[in-house]
Amino acid sequence: SVPICQQLPQALEPAVAHQINQGHFRPADPQFITEWVNTQINWAITACVLEKRGSLASYQQQLTDLILRAVLPNPISDQQLERP
């Protein structure tokens, strides 16, 4: 059985590799990107739940923008990041 902390990265890595192969993500090592994304999510959970520094909702947009800017191949403008 896989520890719960490894289930998300194991599920994400093939999807990340597929996105890289399709040219949707920057060319990089899929395991590195997966672990980096997982680390960002864990940081937000730790900050919000354990350290009570705010709500997950308050970090959600910031975290989403950070991850998209890091993995998408072309720089994206703030307008493209805005949600309808």
Protein Blocks (a to p, Z undefined) as FASTA:
>chain_A
ZZfklmmmmmmmmmmmmmmmnopaccddfklmmmmmmmmmmmmmmmmmmnonacfklmmm
mmmmmmmmmmpmbdcdfklmpcZZ
